């Protein structure tokens, strides 16, 4: 069962150009962002976030876990907008 409920609060990241913000509102959107437009300075938290998102979409983890993992990956890559 696919779980793609919206995040309680969007995660805002700055990707690409300075001042270009992206509001990530769901696990599906987070997974797509992590796979396609994430900065190249990816570390273990990026891998964890992508794995968590995929497990949420497969119905094994919660949307809240995906959001938390995305925030940690964004901090690691220094793209989280507070």
Beta strands, then each sheet from edge to edge (+ up, - down):
strand 1: 6-14
strand 2: 21-26
sheet 1: 1+ 2-
end
